[in-house]
Amino acid sequence: MPFYRNHVYPHLVTLLGNPKPIQQIRQRIVPLAQGKVLEIGVGPGVNFVHYDPTKVNKVYALEPNPGMRRRAEQERRRTELDVEFLDSPGERIPLPDASVDTVLSTFTLCTIPGVAEAIRGIERVLKPGGQFIFFEHGLSPDAPVRRWQERTEPLFQWAFEGCHVTRNIPALITQGGFKIEQLDTKYLAPFPKSGSYCFWGVARPES
């Protein structure tokens, strides 16, 4: 459904995707980015205002949805960031090996069909010692919530462009060649628990 994907979905994400509890986490983690940055799944660009322009000299903004890119371009104009938009999907990062200092992903790993391939690509483009900053939602540790996640996942996939609420994000990151150095988890209101168990932190390539 191209019309829903390119017009309705960007509006829905803009309307629902940045309530106060989530915005507060963005304000804490996005300023950790430094150097050349690749942001996976930029969406409507809500992270742009949280980058520290004294620490970031370039942002590669990966976003295959044209409706999202239009909204992100509007957000970019509110900043002094040097942003280059890339219209590729997360599984095909069009950057050379070891070319960025930071990769940032916020609420993106849940939607990428080939998430394992995307994480391997993130590891590939990071320089030695580079950092992967993530803020995602996914599989709850609580059995009753997990059952609701399994029941409602088809609805999330329909409404949010393939969103999987049953992905174990930390496990996927470590399986992709990363060591997680910092990890926080919490249910973040006002969303139902089935869609609001979140993980955020910093990981670095093992090798």
C-alpha positions as MATLAB code, in Angstrom:
seq = 'MPFYRNHVYPHLVTLLGNPKPIQQIRQRIVPLAQGKVLEIGVGPGVNFVHYDPTKVNKVYALEPNPGMRRRAEQERRRTELDVEFLDSPGERIPLPDASVDTVLSTFTLCTIPGVAEAIRGIERVLKPGGQFIFFEHGLSPDAPVRRWQERTEPLFQWAFEGCHVTRNIPALITQGGFKIEQLDTKYLAPFPKSGSYCFWGVARPES';
ca = [
       0.000    0.000    0.000;
       2.255    2.831   -1.239;
      -0.153    5.596   -0.185;
      -0.331    4.330    3.412;
       3.430    3.730    3.543;
       4.482    7.089    2.087;
       1.781    9.383    3.487;
      -0.278    7.923    6.345;
       2.490    6.000    8.111;
       4.907    8.983    8.372;
       2.084   11.035    9.895;
       1.265    8.219   12.347;
       4.900    7.924   13.475;
       5.195   11.682   13.873;
       2.011   11.757   15.944;
       2.696    8.749   18.210;
       6.423    8.081   18.107;
       7.880   10.623   20.508;
       5.868   10.914   23.750;
       7.612   12.407   26.765;
       9.099    9.161   28.235;
      10.675    8.304   24.881;
      11.804   11.872   24.235;
      13.604   11.885   27.579;
      15.623    8.815   26.597;
      16.451   10.357   23.219;
      17.748   13.429   25.046;
      20.106   11.198   27.035;
      21.479    8.901   24.356;
      21.604   10.861   21.089;
      24.165   13.394   22.424;
      26.569   10.451   22.946;
      27.066   10.331   19.168;
      30.300   11.748   17.843;
      32.344   12.088   14.669;
      30.823   10.739   11.482;
      27.420    9.267   12.316;
      25.173    6.837   10.487;
      21.579    6.954   11.694;
      19.624    3.875   10.629;
      15.946    4.490    9.957;
      15.869    8.242   10.475;
      12.088    8.349   10.166;
      10.706   11.884   10.544;
      14.030   13.143   11.914;
      13.122   13.562   15.584;
      16.678   12.776   16.685;
      18.304   15.607   14.736;
      17.697   18.273   17.386;
      19.370   16.096   20.045;
      22.756   15.711   18.328;
      25.585   17.759   19.790;
      26.861   19.779   16.785;
      30.186   20.365   18.539;
      30.834   16.586   18.547;
      29.215   15.495   15.262;
      30.678   16.557   11.931;
      28.468   14.513    9.574;
      25.219   12.536    9.737;
      24.383    9.934    7.115;
      20.611    9.634    7.433;
      19.449    6.251    6.115;
      15.721    6.188    5.329;
      14.049    4.337    2.424;
      10.591    5.896    2.943;
      10.199    9.102    0.851;
       7.437   10.435    3.108;
       9.708   10.086    6.127;
      12.585   11.786    4.303;
      10.394   14.792    3.497;
       9.554   15.228    7.182;
      13.180   14.622    8.208;
      14.367   17.311    5.816;
      12.090   19.792    7.584;
      13.639   18.797   10.929;
      17.138   19.102    9.509;
      16.506   22.761    8.700;
      16.061   23.411   12.436;
      19.689   22.397   13.057;
      23.197   23.173   11.879;
      23.956   19.538   11.113;
      25.604   18.392    7.905;
      23.102   15.699    6.877;
      23.298   13.471    3.813;
      20.172   11.406    3.165;
      20.543    7.831    1.922;
      17.440    6.143    0.515;
      18.634    2.549    0.974;
      17.080   -0.073    3.275;
      18.822   -1.058    6.486;
      20.107   -4.318    5.009;
      22.088   -2.475    2.308;
      24.107    0.323    3.891;
      25.812    2.185    1.004;
      28.947    3.178    2.933;
      32.493    1.776    2.892;
      33.890   -0.486    5.571;
      35.111    1.259    8.746;
      33.813    4.658    7.619;
      31.791    5.983   10.598;
      32.475    6.567   14.274;
      28.912    6.110   15.534;
      25.798    4.277   14.399;
      22.480    5.278   15.942;
      19.259    3.283   15.726;
      16.017    4.271   17.440;
      12.925    2.101   16.941;
      14.264    0.694   13.677;
      15.548   -2.827   14.344;
      11.975   -3.939   15.002;
      10.921   -3.164   11.426;
      13.871   -4.199    9.220;
      12.974   -7.547    7.566;
      16.591   -8.740    7.430;
      17.560   -7.496   10.872;
      20.538   -9.862   11.306;
      21.959   -8.694    7.980;
      21.419   -5.058    8.986;
      23.307   -5.536   12.266;
      26.208   -7.167   10.418;
      26.214   -4.152    8.119;
      26.346   -1.818   11.111;
      29.364   -3.713   12.428;
      31.000   -3.490    8.988;
      30.769    0.284    8.611;
      31.934    1.125   12.142;
      35.557    2.107   12.625;
      37.600    0.121   15.157;
      36.465    1.293   18.569;
      33.297    2.819   17.132;
      30.020    2.783   19.017;
      26.529    1.535   18.249;
      23.897    3.513   20.183;
      20.487    1.868   20.214;
      17.017    2.553   21.578;
      14.506   -0.119   20.609;
      11.463   -1.992   21.822;
      10.921   -5.722   21.756;
      10.509   -8.952   23.664;
       9.406   -8.589   27.282;
      10.942  -10.758   30.037;
       7.463  -11.231   31.540;
       5.546  -14.279   30.323;
       2.034  -12.711   30.421;
       3.257   -9.740   28.403;
       5.054  -12.007   25.938;
       1.798  -13.852   25.303;
       0.092  -10.549   24.493;
       3.022   -9.602   22.259;
       2.581  -12.808   20.286;
      -1.166  -12.190   19.949;
      -0.878   -8.547   18.926;
       2.219   -8.697   16.721;
       0.165   -9.004   13.492;
      -1.548   -5.726   14.395;
       1.779   -4.002   15.014;
       3.108   -5.346   11.717;
       0.091   -4.010    9.846;
      -0.001   -0.568   11.475;
       3.726    0.084   11.813;
       5.247   -1.199    8.588;
       6.301   -4.658    9.710;
       7.097   -3.887   13.361;
       8.036   -7.012   15.361;
       7.419   -6.628   19.096;
       8.784  -10.120   19.842;
      12.395   -9.523   18.790;
      15.041   -9.990   21.470;
      17.050   -6.916   20.563;
      20.054   -7.392   22.918;
      20.454  -10.992   21.753;
      20.339   -9.927   18.099;
      22.975   -7.266   18.731;
      25.368   -9.659   20.457;
      24.800  -12.324   17.788;
      25.743   -9.680   15.221;
      29.259   -9.335   16.596;
      28.831   -6.704   19.299;
      29.585   -6.493   22.993;
      26.966   -4.479   24.867;
      28.743   -2.117   27.263;
      25.684   -0.370   28.652;
      22.074   -1.550   28.724;
      18.929   -0.202   30.355;
      15.432   -1.644   30.056;
      11.986   -0.445   31.076;
       8.338   -0.343   30.113;
       7.789    3.150   28.791;
       4.251    4.509   29.136;
       1.838    5.575   27.684;
       1.863    2.583   25.340;
       0.473   -0.858   26.281;
       3.065   -3.161   27.805;
       2.972   -5.382   24.717;
       4.536   -2.585   22.685;
       6.507   -0.631   25.247;
       9.249   -2.841   26.683;
      12.328   -0.900   25.625;
      16.078   -1.438   25.511;
      18.636    1.342   25.192;
      22.376    1.467   25.491;
      25.763    1.338   23.775;
      27.540   -1.563   22.095;
      30.907   -1.919   20.394;
      32.189   -4.435   17.831;
      33.839   -7.468   19.389;
      36.693   -7.423   16.886;
];
